[in-house]
């Protein structure tokens, strides 16, 4: 029988992957000035945004 802890961990993993996906897609909406503020280039943002959500 699967424990409650298993489902908690599974939910936490799903939340982490969704947050990673959303954060990467938000990089695409930033202007050059905002990217400079966080210290990355447009090409860095594109590279990060195109990674699969399961890759850290």
Residue pairs with C-beta under 8 A, 6 or more apart in sequence:
17 53
17 54
18 53
20 53
20 56
21 53
24 48
24 49
24 51
24 53
25 49
27 35
27 40
27 45
27 48
27 49
28 45
28 46
28 49
30 38
30 45
32 42
35 41
35 42
35 44
35 45
40 48
